[in-house]
Amino acid sequence: MTRNTCPVAAFDIKTIYIATLVLTTLAVVAAGAVNTHPFETDKPFRRQNKIDTIVMKTFKAEDIQPADRCSDSVFIRRAYLDLIGTLPTAEEVDNFLQNPRSDKRKTLVNVLLKRDEFAKYRSLKWCDLLRVKAEFPINLWPDAVQAYHRWIKQSIAENMPYDQFVSELLTSSGSNFHVPQVNFYRAIQGKDASTIAKVVALNFMGVRLENWSKKKQEDLAKFFTQVSFKGTAEWKEEIVSLDPTFDKPIRAVFPDGKSVTIQPGTDPRKVFADWLIKTDNEWFSRNIVNRIWSWLMGRGMIHPTDDIRPDNKPVHPELLAYLSQELVESNYDLKHIYRLILNSSTYQQSSICRTNHPDAEALFACYPVRQLDAEVLIDALCLISNTNEKYSSPIPEPFTFIPENQRSIDLADGSITSQFLEMFGRPSRDTGFESERTNKPTDAQRRHMLNSSHIQSKIDRSWRLRSGTPQNAKSARGNRGTPFSRGGSGRIVNKIYLSVLSRYPTDSELKVMEDYYKSDGISPGNAASDLMWALINSKEFLYRH
């Protein structure tokens, strides 16, 4: 009997024991067990920047005790997953754990912000919001999708100022195959001004326009009444421009109530964009810093992030105002906001809450535990097993074939999916709402991870996890870097833990595996496979924490 064909109940009792140990580790810790050192330090919350100063005011007012500082192993895993959507390798984890410098976390953040994967993972988030999808119901088509995705990724890689990024999306004209930015308009389900206005408000103001009065909706729509779409002789190409037949002034009203008369020959989109990106326009800056906070902390200060309205107040209004001002003063440098958040004690808290306050997580008194994105999870499984996923597209040439080494976080087209991505909540990219992505666990997901031949084949092919622990592993875990039996099994266990969970095993975990390796009828290879199977099914692997 094998794992890909049998229920858990049919396993060898010792295999179940291993699985039980690692599958419940995080739950035991969260419940307040004493042995919490893999996840947190004994260092209490300490102010590291103004973010911490502000949130501490709320904690004090609510009588909330923030969580302790997370461990180094938790931090490196968290920072990698949150910034670049990628697990650290065993060698990267080991080097970080053994680095004695007090500023190593700050240094790591700077390094990750320069990695190619940062632009890839952030592009994934933006492609969700901007509905980058070739087929129904968006129908950008392959050429446009590839051009649009490249522009988004290049803009992020070059750290284009956010005000410029949005302005180009709103004001560009030309072929959607050759001017990628105009695909912002092409990716809207509807070409009328009122539909365009709803999407603009949602993406760049965090506002659901249906909550506004009919008159305010009509006022905003006037800025987009001249947007025109025209086909060409090229298959599926479309030109986005201004309708030249408009020859009368337009009287429009900005969302803040100020009116403007737009003369013929002036692009109304640019008039609106110039208003939107003004440094004193809180709608613009607070929307994006709230989204970034949500991407890193699991929820926005205003939640949901795309439902900003007067009666949906931020839990930390002073903090939202501070980050908005920091964005403006940094000339809309989004990486500056990422640095501020990741270098704060608020972000570096353990996921183990120290208070029973019902709003502790919503107020960010601990780091929220949440399941990995579908693309991040499958990329992690491929990384630790040294395997690839195969993707194909039903869309005609030239983008039918996807290279085998294609990272899932770098898939451009929302139409290209798989059973795994769909099962684990990848969004359809139809609406631009954050809620399209679902990270809630399901029974189907658990069955797939536990019993599918897809996952089993990755475990069977994970030969590189059986080569032992990194060569320079020495002081971080003392004698845990030495073999305990069978010619180096201890080193193999360390390597698997470092690769899958980004930490060394605890003493109790190492003892369980030592006994398991000594069991009659268990080969070292099978023991290693059983361990890897158990670890990738643990909450500690499947969740950000």
Sequence and secondary structure as in RCSB ss.txt:
>XXXX:A:sequence
MTRNTCPVAAFDIKTIYIATLVLTTLAVVAAGAVNTHPFETDKPFRRQNKIDTIVMKTFKAEDIQPADRCSDSVF
IRRAYLDLIGTLPTAEEVDNFLQNPRSDKRKTLVNVLLKRDEFAKYRSLKWCDLLRVKAEFPINLWPDAVQAYHR
WIKQSIAENMPYDQFVSELLTSSGSNFHVPQVNFYRAIQGKDASTIAKVVALNFMGVRLENWSKKKQEDLAKFFT
QVSFKGTAEWKEEIVSLDPTFDKPIRAVFPDGKSVTIQPGTDPRKVFADWLIKTDNEWFSRNIVNRIWSWLMGRG
MIHPTDDIRPDNKPVHPELLAYLSQELVESNYDLKHIYRLILNSSTYQQSSICRTNHPDAEALFACYPVRQLDAE
VLIDALCLISNTNEKYSSPIPEPFTFIPENQRSIDLADGSITSQFLEMFGRPSRDTGFESERTNKPTDAQRRHML
NSSHIQSKIDRSWRLRSGTPQNAKSARGNRGTPFSRGGSGRIVNKIYLSVLSRYPTDSELKVMEDYYKSDGISPG
NAASDLMWALINSKEFLYRH
>XXXX:A:secstr
  TTTS GGGS HHHHHHHHHHHSHHHHHHTT S  TTTB S      SHHHHHHHHHHHHHT     BB HHHH
HHHHHHHHHS    HHHHHHHHH   TTHHHHHHHHHHTSHHHHHHHHHHHHHHTT  SSTTT   HHHHHHHHH
HHHHHHHTT  HHHHHHHHHH  EETTT GGGHHHHTSS  SHHHHHHHHHHHHH   GGGS HHHHHHHHGGGT
TEEEEE SSTT EEEEE TT  S EEEE TTS EEEE TTS HHHHHHHHHT TT HHHHHHHHHHHHHHHHSS 
SSSSTT   TTS  SSHHHHHHHHHHHHHTTS HHHHHHHHHTSTTTTB SS     TTTTTTTSS   EE  HH
HHHHHHHHHHT     B SS TTSSB  TT  GGG   TT   HHHHHTT    SS  GGGS     HHHHHHHH
H HHHHHHHHT GGGGS S TT  STTGGGGS  STTTHHHHHHHHHHHHHSS   HHHHHHHHHHHTSTT  HH
HHHHHHHHHHHTSHHHHEE 
